[in-house]
Amino acid sequence: MSITAKSGRKVRMPTAAEDAKINAGIAADRDAPEVTDGAFKRARPAAEVLGTEVVAKLMAQRRPRGRPAGSTAASTKVPVTVRVDPDVLEALRSTGAGWQTRVNDLLRREFMPHR
């Protein structure tokens, strides 16, 4: 069975047998036990366990969401639309994460060899 996510992407749901196998694997993993309702009831705030000074230091080191400060370059990249053959796109994507940066580098070497 599959369901459709808000994005329109189809998500295949596991069968009952697959789900049982997944749950058996979770139950057998001693390094990641399932958190029970009792464990949640015994949970205490971090400040109570670690102390307010430690929590304050940890919170001070916490990075805010979004881009790190100062990461925006003076000359940002410009989004473009380029039409390429499907096999070319697949070959580019198959090189893994960062493929768009590698395309940029390839174009730079080809058309701007002096840089």
C-alpha distance (Angstrom), angle and dihedral (degrees) to the residues before:
residue distance angle dihedral
M1 . . .
S2 3.78 . .
I3 3.77 133.9 .
T4 3.79 129.8 -157.6
A5 3.80 117.5 -120.0
K6 3.82 122.2 -143.0
S7 3.80 88.0 -98.9
G8 3.81 89.7 59.4
R9 3.80 92.3 -110.1
K10 3.81 115.4 140.1
V11 3.81 113.3 -124.7
R12 3.79 118.1 -162.0
M13 3.78 111.9 -139.9
P14 3.81 118.5 -144.4
T15 3.77 119.4 -107.0
A16 3.82 119.3 -114.6
A17 3.82 89.6 -99.2
E18 3.82 92.6 49.3
D19 3.81 90.4 46.8
A20 3.82 91.2 51.0
K21 3.82 90.3 50.5
I22 3.83 91.1 49.6
N23 3.81 91.8 49.5
A24 3.82 91.5 47.4
G25 3.80 89.4 53.2
I26 3.80 91.1 50.1
A27 3.81 91.9 49.1
A28 3.82 91.4 49.4
D29 3.82 94.4 51.8
R30 3.83 105.4 98.9
D31 3.82 91.7 -176.7
A32 3.80 93.5 61.6
P33 3.80 109.3 35.3
E34 3.77 118.9 -174.9
V35 3.81 112.9 -99.5
T36 3.77 109.4 -119.5
D37 3.80 130.3 -152.6
G38 3.81 87.6 -107.9
A39 3.80 91.3 56.4
F40 3.80 90.3 51.2
K41 3.82 90.3 50.9
R42 3.83 90.5 52.2
A43 3.82 93.1 47.8
R44 3.80 116.3 116.0
P45 3.82 131.6 -163.9
A46 3.81 115.5 -86.9
A47 3.82 91.7 -120.3
E48 3.80 89.6 57.2
V49 3.80 93.3 50.4
L50 3.82 101.5 36.1
G51 3.78 101.5 24.8
T52 3.77 129.3 -109.8
E53 3.83 94.5 -90.6
V54 3.81 93.5 56.7
V55 3.81 92.2 45.9
A56 3.81 90.9 48.6
K57 3.83 90.6 52.5
L58 3.79 91.4 47.9
M59 3.80 91.7 49.3
A60 3.82 91.1 48.4
Q61 3.83 89.5 56.1
R62 3.79 92.6 49.0
R63 3.79 114.0 112.2
P64 3.78 119.1 -135.1
R65 3.79 119.9 -118.4
G66 3.78 120.3 -90.1
R67 3.78 132.2 33.4
P68 3.79 117.3 -12.0
A69 3.80 113.6 -102.3
G70 3.79 112.5 -89.6
S71 3.80 93.8 17.2
T72 3.78 95.0 114.8
A73 3.77 108.1 100.3
A74 3.79 121.1 -137.8
S75 3.80 88.9 -117.8
T76 3.79 107.8 40.6
K77 3.78 121.8 -165.3
V78 3.78 119.6 -97.4
P79 3.82 120.4 -129.9
V80 3.82 112.6 -126.0
T81 3.77 137.8 176.4
V82 3.79 116.4 -127.8
R83 3.79 126.1 177.7
V84 3.80 113.5 -138.0
D85 3.79 134.2 165.7
P86 3.81 114.4 -88.8
D87 3.82 93.1 -118.1
V88 3.82 90.8 52.7
L89 3.80 91.3 50.7
E90 3.81 91.4 47.5
A91 3.81 90.8 50.4
L92 3.81 90.4 51.1
R93 3.80 94.2 47.0
S94 3.80 92.0 45.4
T95 3.81 89.0 66.9
G96 3.81 87.2 73.5
A97 3.77 135.8 -129.1
G98 3.78 114.1 -1.7
W99 3.78 94.7 34.8
Q100 3.81 92.3 134.7
T101 3.80 91.1 55.2
R102 3.81 89.2 50.0
V103 3.82 89.9 52.1
N104 3.80 88.9 51.6
D105 3.82 90.6 50.3
L106 3.80 91.3 47.6
L107 3.81 92.0 51.7
R108 3.79 91.1 46.2
R109 3.83 91.8 53.4
E110 3.81 91.7 46.6
F111 3.79 99.8 45.5
M112 3.79 103.6 23.6
P113 3.83 105.4 37.7
H114 3.80 92.7 156.6
R115 3.84 92.1 66.1
